[in-house]
Amino acid sequence: MSKEANEYESPVTYITEHTKPSRMKRAAAKHLIERYFCQLTEGCGNGACTNELCASCLGFQPLDHNAAAIRALELYKMNAKLCGRHSAAFPDNSSAKETHPTLLGDRHGKMPDHEDNLFPPREDFREVHYLTEEKVYEILSICEGKKDYSPLIRVIGRIFSNADGLVQSFRKDKEQHPNTKEQHPNTKEQHPNTKEQRKTHQANDEDKDEDDKERTTAMEQESEASASMEGATGSTENRLGPVEVSVDIEAVRRVYDRLLSNEKMESAFLNALVYLTPNVELDLTYLDVYDTNPDYLNIFIIVMENSSLHSPEYLEMAMPLFCKCMSKLPLPALAKLTRLWSQYSVEHIRRMMETFQQLITYTVISNEYDSDSLVNDDECVVAAAKCLKLVFYANVLGGDLDTGHNEEEEPASESSELTLQELLGEERSNKKGPRVDPLEKELGVRTLDCRRPLIPFEEFVNEPLNDVLEMDKDFTFFKVDSESKFSFQSCPFILNACTKSLGLYYDNRISMYSERRITALYSLVQGQQLNPYLRLKVRRDHIIDDALVRLEMIAMENPADLRKQLFVEFEGEQGVDEGGVSKEFFQLVLEEMFNPDIGMFTYDESTKLFWYNPSSLENEAQFTLIGIILGLAIYNNCILDVHFPMVVYRKLMGKKGTYLDLTDSHPVLYQSLRELLEYEGDVEEDMMITFQISQTDLFGDPITYDLKENGDKIPVNADNRKEFVSLYSDYILNKSVERQFKAFRRGFQMVTNESPLKCLFRPEEVELLICGSRNLDFQALEETTEYDGGYSKDCRIIKDFWETVHSFGEEDKRLFLQFTTGTDRAPVGGLGKLKMIIAKNGPDTDRLPTSHTCFNALLLPEYDSKEKLKERLLKAITYAKGFGML
């Protein structure tokens, strides 16, 4: 792009290029129309101006830039009055003066009365092509002395609206970083075009020749450092080390702090950003500017330091297009920007997060979306979400990272039979498993690697966006049309668990329908009659044996059958499974397998949590069964009464347990190890611990284990105690239960391996999916409950019913939920998402209330008293077990 194309231009620049055929006349007209435009937008600077066509005149109605551009052309055509050139807010017209002698006065050649107040020519600062902190303060000092900030406003407008000028501004120099050369002695010229640009500026301002030479050396060294670091993505240390950029960020911050207190300056920054973004978007779209000049990233670094970006004016006029520009940066540039921001303070990262969040919220609440006008098609919201992703990963990189301790992935189980797609020469669309986010891959870090982010993950969720997002359409874009349509599931951090669970529900249902369709076609091709559903027929008193045999056969023959819709039938019972029978099946299996007498799991009375029994005598198939049950519960949208510590879900998602995971799984051991780490005395003499530990087996006999070879002969001291704690934690959480957990995870992945579970959910959200919420808000349940059969919320019996339920204790409330819905937990999103139905079941009677757990429906007779209602309801929820045809 030529230098002329990058000059600071008002919207009338384009118009002037077409008003006169003569080049000289065109230049004169251009300057004159620009003066009209400045007069309409910035004024002449004279507080006593009486020109009604000037922004400085009292009572002048402000115009936006498009209206001002049109009006400026009209004023030019009608020879309107033009205020004098004493205001430095007007463009420099020295070149136009030679070709149009009337430019210093009005259109009739009349000179202004106050020409003596004109700034000297050099104080127009036209020779300034880029800014430094010192230059800004120099111009500011002159403006403060004359009490006229127009010169600085013009310079800010010209430089901050010019991509080349902004790239060269606020550079670090050798004096500020004297050790740069020693740190990077083998630097080479990385970007020859950058040096050419610096030579151009050098020629325009010869008195800064020495400074430019020093700046060239520093920039080349910093570029070399950045390039070498970006290539070392495999190393945690390099990835998280300092990110060198050529812009002096602290200087930019000081300048912003100094200038933004002035309202006129703030307006200049806003206007400049409005003019800057169209050219930047073109540069990034068509010219690959970052590839040729990585310092182009300085534009985004400098602009994002503006602390006013969250103001309504920026959100409406400048930020939408700026976000669009930023989202067009190539992947290496986005990764570098993310790494840089990760080194910022929490306050700076939070400010950037709030800026993009406010832009999304402002845009969403300002528009109406429906099936024909989706929020996915809103370029502003999409661009802001992509920019927010950079802040999110900066928040991850800046937090407490654990990029190691990863579980070894096992290959997915394959069917021993040919699938229909293979028979037809096709492959399963999801065979490769969940996708990997490109930015995540470039950064070499996952959300799962972050134990504690700088800002809680929950603050990145945008509720207004979740309210208008149509997940069925978004899911289609995510799975089918991801190249041409944007899906917010590619930015899962912005979605709440309820919205993501809806996306997972669509994925599960489509998989079920797909398996059903494939089975039907397979039957036609092979001539065999296959079952389109996953049917389990079990006996209540042999539920583990029956389920284990059936599911183990399916897992061995064709694991894909586990992704069919589940139907459970209890032998000898009439219940038809529309969801409720499956819920009870899950509950009974888990009650049996978590029974302490079985010995598969140990139970901690203090935490109320289960952990794998390292001495369990049960075979791996039973642990695999539990993993399958958990996967089937997610797949079939059922909530389970499971009590695992969070480390189990972290391990399921691919991370090994570490010392910090002992806090909830083994709190007593955690406290002991913490005291060891913090002990200030003589560890070896006082503690008398070695690298050999002992445990008790299932029968109470002691078992010893060496954490290191000959561990009984290696004492723990102050130097090796961290190693001891690490090895001890690894043994308890990983090695001692490796056999049991691998079987458990294998079963879980048989069902969930092809789902987007890993790329959408964090471990705590997976727990919420499986176990539901422990927070029971019955007030929310009352507000969302629907009524049928003649009941309404104003009926006496309904009022008595809710008064009775609200009076229940915690245990009775859980029993009521179990009786009505098949589980005593709230679904993701709380009880308000349950949609319970209370239907009339005849007049007063001695019959008990009944329920259809498949549909969350309670059939309630119209009892004649509140006391009878309570007595009948308590009896029903206390003795509920089994299914019968109603």
N, C-alpha and C positions, 0 to 999 in steps of 0.2 A: 504494500500500500504506500503511495507517495506521501510526502510530507504534507502537501496541500490537502490531501484527503483526510488527514488527521488533525488539521488545524481546528481550533475552537470555532464553531459556526453556529449561528442562530438558525431557527427554522426557515428564515427568509433567504438563506444562502442559495438554496436550490432555485427559488423563484427568480432571484436576480440574474441567474445564469441564462434566463430565457427572455428577459424583458427588452434587451437592445441587441442589435446585430453587431455593433462595433465593440471590440474588446475593451477599448479605453472607456467608452461610455458605460459598458456593462460593469466595469470595475468601480466607476464613480457611483453608478446607481446602487451597486451592492453596498458600498460603504454608507451611502446616505440612508438606505432602507434599514441597515443595521443600527444606525443612530436613532431612527424612529423606533425601532424595536426596543433598544435599550431605554429610550425615553419612556416607553409604555410599560416596561417591566421593572426598571430600576430607578427611574427618575433622573433628574439632573443634579440632585444633591443640594439644591437650594430650598431651604425650608420655607421661604417666602414666595415660592414660585406661583404665578397666577395663570400659567398656561394650562387650560383645561385638558389638554392632550398629553400631559406629563404626569407620571406617577408621583412626583414630588408635590403636586398641587393638592391642596386640602379639598377633600370631597371626591377625589378621583376613585373610580370603581376599578379594583384590580382585575386584570385579565390573565387567563391562563396562557401558556406559551403559544398554543396553536392560534387562539383568537388574536393574540398580540401580533403574530406573524402576518395574519391576513389584514389586520388593521394597519400595520406598518406599510404594507403595499398600497393601501387605499390613501393613506396620508401622503405618500410619495407622489401619487398620481394627481392629488388635488393641491399640491404645493402648500401643505399645511405648515403652521408655525413650528419651528424647531428651536428648542432651548439652546443656549450657548454651550460652547465646548469646554467651559470651565470644569464640568463634571468629568472626572476620570472614569466614571462608569461607562462612558461611551468608548467605542473602539477607536484606536489610533487611526486618524485619517490623513496622516502625512503623505502617503502615496497618492491618495485621492485628491489632495489639495492641488497638486500639479495639473491634474486633468480636469478639475472642476472647481473654479475659483470661488464658488459660493458656499463651499462645504463648511466653512467656519462660521457662517451666519445662517440666516434662514434662507428659504428658497429664492428670495429676492436680493440676496447679497448683503443684507444688513448685518453689521457686526454686533455681537453682544455688548451690553453696557459694562459688563464686569470682566472684560478680557484680561485685565491686569491680574486677576486671581488665578490665571491658568497655571497648572503645574509646569515646571520646566520640562523639556522633552524627555530627559532621561528618567524623570520620575513617573513616566508612563510605564516603565519597566518592560518595554517590548523586547529588550535583549535577554530577558529571563526566559529560558526554555525548559527549565526544570527547577524544582524547589529543594532547598535544604532547610534545616531548622534555623540556621543563622540568617538565611535570606528572608525567611518569613518574618522573623523578629525585626530585621532591618526595615522591611517595608512597613510592618506594623508600627514601628517607632515613628516613622515619618508620618503615617496616617494619624497617629495619636497627637502628634505635634500640631498638625493642621486641622484636627478634629473632623477629618473627612476620610472615611474608609473606602471610598470608591476605588482607588488604585489597587488596594489589596483584594477587594472583591473581584476586580477585573482579572488579576493574576490568578486567584484561586479558580475562577470560572474557566480561564483559558487552559491552565495546566491540568486541573482535575477533570476536564472534559476531553483531554487529548491523551490517547493511549500511550504514544511515544513519550510525552512529557511526564506522565505519571510513572511509567516504567523507570525512567531515569531519576526520579525524585527520591529524596531521603535515603540516599545510598550511604552505606557504611564507608568510612575512609580509613586510611592507614593509621592516622593519629589516634582514632578511637579504638583500633584493634592492633596494637603494636606487635602482637605475637602471631599475627596471621601468617606471615611468611615462614616463621619457624615451624608452625603446626603443619603446613602443607608445602614442603620444600620442592616437591616434584610436580608442581602444577603445570598444566599445559593449556593452551587456548582451546576452550571447548566450543565457544559460540562466536565464530568470526564476524557474524553480522552485528553482534552487540558492540564489538570494538569499532566497527565502521560507524555506527550511530554515535558513539561517544566522540569520534573524530569530527563528525559533523557539528556537534554542539561545541566542540573545542574551537572550531573555526569561527563559530558565531560569537564566541566570547573568549577572546584570546587571553584576557587577563586571568583566566582560571586554568591556564595550560598545565601547570604543575599539579593542581588538584585532580584534574582529569586523569593524568598518568597514574597517580596513586590509586585512584578509584578503579581504573582498569585492572591493575594488578590484584587488588583485593577481590574484585568481582570474579576474576578468573580462578583464583584460589578457592573462593566459596563455592563456585559452580562445580569444581573438581571434587570438593568434599561432599556436596550433595549427591553427585552422580555415584560416587563410590559407596555411599551409604545406602542409596536406593537399590544397589545391586546386591546388598547383603541381607536380603529378606529372611534368609534361613537362620540368622543369629538373633536371638532376643536382645542381646546387648546392643548390637548395631542398630536394630530396628527402633529401639527406644532411646538411642543416643541423641545428642543435639542435632537438630536439622538446621543447616546453614542456609540462609537466604541473604541476598544482597541488600535488602532494605533494612534500615535501622528502625525497628518496630518501636523501641522506647522513644525515639525522637518523634515518630508519627503520633504517638499517644500524647506526648507533651504539647505538640502543636494543636492537636484536636482539643485538648483540655483548655488551652489558652484562647482558641478562636471561637469555639462553640458557645461560649458565654455571650457572644455578640449575635443578636437575632439576624442581622443582615448577613453575617458570615454564614450562619446556618442555612440561610436561603441560597447563598452562593454555592455551597456544597451540594445542596439538593438539586439545583438547576444543572450544575455541572454533571452530576451523575445521570440525570435524565438524558443529556446530550451524549455522554460517554458510551452508554450501553449499546445503542444500535451499531456503532462502529466496532465495538468489541465483539458483539455477536457475529458480525460479518467476518471479522478476522478469524475467529475460532471455527466458524462453519466452513470457510472456503480457503483459508491461507495456511492452516497448520502452524500458527505463529508460535505455539509453545515448543514445538519440535525444533524450530530454528532459533528460538530465543527463550530459554526457560525462565528468564527474568520477567517474562510477561506475567508470571504469577504475582508479581509485586502489585499489580492493579488490584487484585482481589484481597491481598493482605492489607493494603492501605485502606481500601474502602471499608472493609469489615471492622476496622478499628474505630470507625465513626460511632460514637455512643448514642447517636440520635436516630439510628436506622429503624428503631421500633416505633417512632412517632407516626401519627396518622398520615402526615404529608408524604413521608417516605414510603409507607405501606401502600399508599394509593398510587403514587406517581412513579416512583423509582425502583422499589424493590422487586416488583414482579418481573421486569425485564432483566434486572441484575441477576436474579436467581436463575433465570433462563440462561443467561450467559455463563454463569458458574457451572451449571449442569452440563454445559457443552465442553468443558475442559476435558482433555484426554485422561485416561485412567492414571498414568504416572503422576500427572499434575494433581489430581484429586487426592491421591495417596500422600503426596508430599505435603499438600495443604493440611491434610488430616494429621500427619505426624507433627507438623509445626504447631497446630492448635492444641495437640495433646500436651504440649509443654507449657501452655498458658495456665494461669491461675484459675481456680474454680469460678471466681467472679466473672472473668472474661468468657469462659466457656458457657456459663449460665446466661450471660447477656446475649451471646450469639444464638443459643438455643431458644431463648425467649423471643428473639427477633423473628426467627423462622416460624416458631409456633404461633406468634401473633399474626404473622402474614397469612398463615393457613386458616386460622380462626376468623380473621377479618374477611377473607375472601369467601369462606364457606357461609358465614352468616349474612353476607351481602348478596348472595345469589340463591336461586332456587334450583334444586336438582330433581330430576325424575328419571324414568326409564329411557326417555329420549335424550335427556341432557344429563349425563353422568358426571360425577365429580372427577372420575378418571380422565375425562376429556378437558378438564380445566387446566390449561397450561401453567397458570400461576401456582395452583395448589400442587401440581405434579413437580414443578421445578423446585418449589420450596421444600417439598418432602425429600427430594434428592439432595438438596443442600443440608437439610437437617440430618441426613444420614452421615455426612462428613463430621458434624458436631458429635453425633452419637458415637462414632468410632473413635473420635478424639477423646471422648469421655471414657471409652473403654481402655484405650491405650494409656491414658493418664492415670487410670486406677491401679488397683493391686492385681497384677497379672500373674497367671500361672500357665505358661504356654507348654510346659512339660506335663508329666504325669498323665499321659493319655493311655486309655485302655486300648489293647490291640483289637483291631476290628476282625471279626470272623467273616469268612465269605458267606454270602446269603445262600440259604438252602435252595436247591434247584429241584424241580419236579423230575421224576424218573421217566415221565411220559412226555410225548411231544404235545405242545400246546397247539391250539387251533391256529394262532398266528404263525407258528413255525411250520405248520402244515401248509399254510397259504404263502409261505416265504416272507413273513413279516416278523418283526420283533415287538416285544411289549414296549409301549411308549415310556414306561417308567422303569425299565430294566436297570438303568444306571443309578437308580436311587435319587434322593433329593439333590437339587442343584446347589452349587456353591456360588455365593455372591462374589462377583468379580473384584469389588473393592476389598472384601474380606480376604480373598486370596492374595491380592496385591500387597496388603498390609501384613499378611502372615499371622493374623490373629482372629480369633472367633469371640463372639459374645460370651460363650461358655468359658473362655479362658480368664474372664474378669471376675474375680471374687468380690471386689467392692469397687464400683465405679466412683468417679468423682461426684457425679450427680446421680441420685437414685434413678433406676431405669423407668420407674413409674412416671416420672416427670416428663418423659418424652412422649407419653400417650396423649393424643389429641382427641378429646371426647366429642367435640362438634363434628369432626371428620368422621368418627365412628358412627355417629347418628345418621349421617346422610349417605354412608357407603352402602351400596347394594352388593352384598357379598356373593350372590349367585353370579352376577356379571363379572365382578372382580376375580372370582375364582376361575371363570372361563378364560379371562385374559392371562391369568397366572399359569394355567396349564396348557392352553392351546395357542393363544395369540400374543405371547409375551414379546415378540419382536416389534409388532406394530402398535400394541396397546400397552399402556402402563398399568401395572397391578400394584396396589398398596401392600400386597403380601411380599413384595420384594423389599419393603421397608417395614418389617414386622414390628419393630420397636414402637411404631406410631399407633399400633392397634392394641386394644385391650384384649384380655384373655377371652372375653365373651365373643367378640368379633372373630378372633382367630379360631375359636372352637367351632364357630359356624362355618368357617372355611374348611376346617378339617371334616366337619359333618358332610359337606357337599362332596369332598374328596372320597370319603368312605362310602357314601351312597352311590356315587357314580361307579366306584370300583365294584360294589355289589351288583349293580345293574349290568355292568360290563361282564362280570363273571357269569351272571345268569344268561346273558345273551350268547356268550362264548360257549357255554355248556349246551345250549339249544342247538347252535350250529355244529358243535362238535358231535352231537348225537346224530345229526344228519350225515355228517361226513363219515363217521365210524360205524354208524348203524347200531349204536349202543344207547340205551336209555340211562341217562345220568341224572342225578339229583341237582337241581339248580340252587339248592339251599344247603347250608351246613346244619344238618339235623342231628341232634343228640337225644337219645332215649336212655334215661337213667333211672335207677331205683334209689329212693331216698336213703335206704339203709346201706347201700353200696355205691354211694355217689362218686367217691374218689376212684374206685376201681373201674367203674363203668366209663367215667369221663376220661380217665387216663388211657385206657385201652383204645377208645374210639379216637381221641385226639392224637395219640401217638401213631396210630395207623395212618391218619390223614397227613400228619407231618412227614411221615416217611414216604408215602406214596405221591402226594401232590400238595405241598404247602400252600399253593394258591387257593385251595379249597377253604382255607381258614379265612379268606377274605370274602367268602360268600355270606349272605345274611344268615344270622344264627336263629335257629328254632329249637327250643328245648321242650321235651315232653317227659313228665314224670310218669313212670309206669303205674297204671291203676288209677290215675287221676284224669279228670275230664278237662282240665284247663287248656285253653287254646292260647298259644304264645303270641301275643301282640306286643311283647316287651316286658310284661310283669313276671311271667314265668322265668324268663332269662335272668331277671334281677334276683329272684330267689335262688336260682341255681348258683349264680356267682356267690351269693351270700353264704350258702350252705357249704360250698367247696372251700371257701376261705376259712369259715369257722372250723372246719375239720382239719385243714392243713396248718392253721396257726395254733391249733390246740397244743399247749406245752407238753402234754403227755406223748404226743407224736415225736417230739424232739427235733423237728426240722428248724425251729427258730427258738431263740431265747427271748424272754420278756423282761424288760426293765421296769420295775414298779414305780421308780421315781420319775421316769420320762414317759411312761405308758407307750413305749415303742418296742418294736420287734427288731431282732438282728439275726443273721444267719448263724446257725449253730455249727462251729467248725468241726465238732465231733459227731455230727449227725450220721446215723447209720442208713438213712434213706438213700435210695439210688438217685442218680441225676435226673431220671425221667420225671420224678415228682416235682423237682425244682423247675424243670422245663415246663411242666403243666401249669405251675403258678405264673410263670412268665407269659404263657399263652393266654391264661385267664385275664391278666392285666391288659395284654394287647387287645383281646376280644372285647373287654369292657370299654376301652377307648373307641374301638372300631364300631361297636354297637351302641355307643352313647349311653353307657350305664355307669353309675357311680358305685364305688366299692368302699366297704368299711375296712380300709387297710391302714396300718399304722407303721410306716417306715420312717427312719430319719432321712433328712434331705440328701445325704451322701449316696443313698441308693439311687435316687433319680439322677444325680450327677454322674454316677457310674453308668447308668443306662444310656445317658447322652454322650458318653465317651471319655469321661475324666476319672482318673483314679482317686481314691481317698487319700487325704493328707492330714497332717496334724490338726489343722483348723477344723476339719470335719468331725473331729472327736467331740466337739462342743455339745452336740445334741445326741450323737450315737453312743458315746461312752463318756459322759460328763465327769465322772469321778476320776477316770484315767487322765482325762484332759487336764483337770486341775492339778493332779500329781506331776504330770510332765511340765506343766507351766511353772510350778514351784521349783522344779529342778532347773529349768532354764533361768529363773530369776534369782536363784540362790547365790548369795554373795560370800558364803564361807568356803571352806575347803571341801569341794564336792567329793573328791576321791576318799578322803579320810572320814568325812561325816556321813556320807550316803552309803558307801560300801556297795555300789552297784556295779555289775559287769554287763557285758553285751550278751549275756544269756538270760532269757526270761522264762517264766514258768506259768502254766495255765492248768486248769482242771478239766478233765474230759467229761463225757456224759455220765460216767459212774462215780465222779468225784475224785478220780486218781490224778495226781500231778503229772504234767507233761512239760518237758523243758525244750527250749528252742534257741539255737545260737543265731543271733542277728548277724554275726560275722563269723568267719571260720575261727575256731578255738575261742569263741566268745566268752567262755567262762574264765579265760585267763586275761581278758582285756578289761581293765577297770575303766569306769566312766569318770572323766575329770572335766574340768572347766573348758578344756580345748576341744574335746570330742563329744560333749553332751548334745550339741545340736544334731550331730550325726546319729547319736543314739535315739533321740526323739523322732527323727525322720524315719529311721529303720523300724522302730517300735510301731509307729503309726502305720507304716506300710504293711507290716506284718498283720496287725489287727484288722485293718480295713480291706486289705487286698490279698496277701498271700495265704493267710489262714483260711479264707473262705473262697479261694479262687475256683475250686471245683464246683461249689454250690452256685456261685454267682454266674459263672460262665454258662451253666445249664439254664439258669433263670433268664439271663439275657438272650440266650439263643431262642428260647420260647417266645420272648417278647418281640424279638426282631422278625420271627416268622410271620407275624401279623402286621407289624408296623414298618417293615423295612422299605416299602415302596411309598409310604405316605410322607407328606411334607412336615411330619412332626418335628424332626430335628431342626429344620431351617426356620420354623415358625415360633417354637416354644422354648422358653428357658426352663431349667429343672423345676423351679418353684411353680411354674405354670403347668408342667406335666403332672405334678402332684395334685394340683387343683382339678385337672381333667379327670384323674383317676379317682380321687377321694372326695371331690366336691369341697364346698366351703363349710367350715365348722361354725361360721357365724350365722345363726338362725334369726332372721328378722321377720317375725310373724306379722308385724304391721304391714310390711311390704307384701307379704303373701295375701293378706286380707284385701289390700287395695287392688290386686291384680286378679283375684278369684272371680270366676264367672258363674252364673246361676242358670239352672234349667228346670223344666218340669213344673213351672209355676212359682218358683222361689225368686226373690229379688233381695237386694242388700237391705231393704227396709222392712222385710218380714220379721215378725216377732221371733220365730224360730231361728232365723239367721243371726239376729242380734244376740239371742241367748247363746247360740253356738260359739260365736267369736268371744264373748265374755268368758265362756267356759274354757276355751282353748288358751286364751291369754292368761288365765289363772293357773294353768298347769305349771308344774315344775319342769326343769330342764329335761329330766329323764322321760316324763310323760309326753313332752312335746316331741321328743325324738321318736317315741313309740307311735305317736300319731302320724308323723311323717312316714315312718316305716309302713304303717298300715295303709296309708293313702297312696303313697308314691312308690313303695318298694325299697326305699332307702331312707336312712335317717340323716342324710347330708343334703345341704343346699346345692343346686347345680352351679356351674360357673356363672357368675353374675349375681348370685344371691337368690333368695326365695321369690323375689319379684319376677324372676324369669320362669317360674314354674308353671303358671297358667293352670291352676287347679280348678276343677268344676265341682260344684255341689248341686246335686239333682234331687228333686222330691221323689220319695219312694213310698208313697201312700200316706194315709192318715195315721193317727196315733195307734201304736201297736206295741207289743212286747218284744218284737223282733229287734235284733241288733243292727246297727248301721253296717253296711257292706261297702266294698270298694272295687273299682277296676283300676288296678295299679298300672295297667298298660296305658291308660288314658288319664291318669291322675284324677280320677273321678270318685267322689264320695256320694253314695246313695243314702240319703238321710230321711227317715220317716218324720212326719210332723208330730213330734211328741208334745203332750199337752202341758208339760211343765219343764222348767229349767233343771230341776233336781233329777227328773227321770232322764232327761237328755244327757246329763253328766254321767249318771250311773251306767246307762246303756253304752255310751261312748267309751268310757274307761274299760268296761268289760270287753268291748270289741277289740280295742287296741292292745289289750294285755294278753289275750288268748288267741290272737290271729296266727294261723299257720295253715298252709296248704291251700289248694285251689278247688273250687267246685263250680259247676255250671249254674248261672243265675237265670 
